[in-house]
Amino acid sequence: MRSSSVRQNLGAIVLGFESVVMFFAALVIFGLKALPAPVALIGGAVLCLLLLATAALLRYPWGYGLGWALQGVIALACILVPLLAIVAAIFIGLWIYCMVKGAQIDRANAAAASAPDIDV
């Protein structure tokens, strides 16, 4: 069984927290009547489920592309409620940081694992 990478773990954490926050964002969109009730609630539920499913799909390379696409969808939600731009900026920043730093740590771990052991 293959162990998961740091990048995968960090991405899954961000997407999991993001799904909770987007649940509340959907309730805000519903409460402000920015969209009709069924669209706001069902759309929010679908987005939350997609975020959670993507967290599990990060074991595949295309899962990261889906994660990036969902970040774009969340950025588009700012059109409905402009204050969501703060939340979107925070989570997109977290996503970018986790993708960059996670890949960096994974490369360092791979280099350390492939380095020959030197006995002193």
TORMI-126326 format. One line per 4 residues: number of its first residue (from 1); their letters; for each residue x, y, z of C-alpha. Coordinates in Angstrom, 1 decimal. Each point is the difference from the previous one (the first is absolute). Layout:
# TORMI-126326
NUM = A = X:Y:Z ~ ...
***
This chain:
# TORMI-126326
1 = MRSS = 0.0:0.0:0.0 ~ 1.4:3.4:-1.0 ~ 0.3:2.6:2.7 ~ -1.6:3.4:-0.7
5 = SVRQ = 2.1:3.0:-0.6 ~ 0.3:3.1:2.0 ~ -1.6:2.0:-2.8 ~ -2.9:-2.4:-0.1
9 = NLGA = -0.6:0.2:3.7 ~ 0.2:3.8:0.1 ~ -2.3:0.3:-3.0 ~ -2.5:-2.3:1.6
13 = IVLG = 0.0:2.0:3.3 ~ -0.6:3.3:-1.9 ~ -2.8:-1.5:-2.1 ~ -1.6:-1.5:3.1
17 = FESV = 0.0:3.3:1.9 ~ -1.1:1.8:-3.2 ~ -3.1:-2.3:-0.3 ~ -1.1:1.0:3.5
21 = VMFF = 0.5:3.7:-0.7 ~ -1.8:-0.3:-3.4 ~ -2.9:-1.6:1.7 ~ -0.4:3.2:2.1
25 = AALV = 0.6:2.1:-3.1 ~ -2.9:-1.8:-1.7 ~ -2.2:0.9:2.9 ~ 1.1:3.6:-0.2
29 = IFGL = -0.8:0.1:-3.7 ~ -3.4:-1.6:0.8 ~ -0.7:2.5:2.8 ~ 0.9:3.0:-2.0
33 = KALP = -2.1:-1.3:-2.9 ~ 2.9:0.4:-2.4 ~ -1.3:-3.1:-1.8 ~ -3.4:-1.9:0.1
37 = APVA = -0.2:-2.3:3.1 ~ 0.3:-3.3:-1.9 ~ 3.0:1.2:-2.1 ~ 1.8:1.4:3.1
41 = LIGG = -0.6:-3.0:2.2 ~ 0.4:-2.8:-2.6 ~ 2.9:1.7:-1.6 ~ 1.7:0.5:3.3
45 = AVLC = -0.5:-3.6:0.9 ~ 1.4:-1.2:-3.3 ~ 3.0:2.3:0.5 ~ 0.6:-1.4:3.5
49 = LLLL = -0.2:-3.5:-1.3 ~ 2.3:0.7:-2.9 ~ 2.6:1.5:2.4 ~ -0.2:-3.1:2.3
53 = ATAA = 0.2:-2.4:-3.0 ~ 2.9:1.9:-1.4 ~ 1.9:-0.3:3.3 ~ -0.2:-3.8:-0.5
57 = LLRY = 0.9:0.3:-3.7 ~ 3.3:1.7:0.6 ~ 1.7:-3.4:-0.2 ~ -0.4:0.4:-3.8
61 = PWGY = 1.9:2.8:-1.9 ~ -3.3:1.3:-1.5 ~ -1.4:0.5:3.5 ~ 2.2:3.0:0.4
65 = GLGW = -1.4:1.5:-3.2 ~ -3.5:-0.5:1.4 ~ 1.1:1.7:3.2 ~ 1.3:3.0:-2.0
69 = ALQG = -3.3:0.1:-2.0 ~ -2.0:0.0:3.3 ~ 2.1:2.9:1.2 ~ -1.1:1.9:-3.1
73 = VIAL = -3.6:-0.8:0.7 ~ 0.4:1.3:3.5 ~ 1.5:3.2:-1.4 ~ -3.0:0.4:-2.3
77 = ACIL = -2.3:-0.1:3.0 ~ 1.4:3.4:0.9 ~ -2.2:1.4:-2.8 ~ -3.1:-0.9:2.1
81 = VPLL = 1.3:1.2:3.4 ~ 3.0:2.3:-0.4 ~ 1.1:-0.6:3.7 ~ 0.6:-3.6:-0.9
85 = AIVA = 3.2:1.3:-1.8 ~ 1.7:0.1:3.4 ~ -0.8:-3.7:0.7 ~ 0.9:-0.9:-3.6
89 = AIFI = 3.3:1.8:0.2 ~ 0.9:-1.7:3.3 ~ -0.8:-3.5:-1.3 ~ 1.5:0.5:-3.4
93 = GLWI = 3.2:1.3:1.7 ~ 0.0:-3.1:2.3 ~ -0.5:-2.2:-3.0 ~ 2.9:1.5:-1.9
97 = YCMV = 2.3:-0.1:3.0 ~ -0.9:-3.6:0.7 ~ 0.6:-1.0:-3.6 ~ 3.3:1.7:-0.3
101 = KGAQ = 1.4:-0.8:3.5 ~ -1.4:-3.6:-0.1 ~ 1.7:-0.7:-3.3 ~ 3.2:1.5:1.4
105 = IDRA = -0.1:-2.2:3.0 ~ -0.8:-3.1:-2.1 ~ 3.0:0.7:-2.2 ~ 2.3:0.4:3.0
109 = NAAA = -1.4:-3.3:1.5 ~ 0.5:-1.8:-3.3 ~ 3.6:1.3:-0.2 ~ 0.7:-1.0:3.6
113 = ASAP = -1.5:-3.5:-0.6 ~ 2.2:-0.5:-3.1 ~ 3.2:1.2:1.5 ~ 2.4:-2.8:1.0
117 = DIDV = 0.5:-0.7:3.7 ~ 3.4:0.9:1.2 ~ 1.3:-1.7:3.1 ~ 2.4:1.9:2.1
***
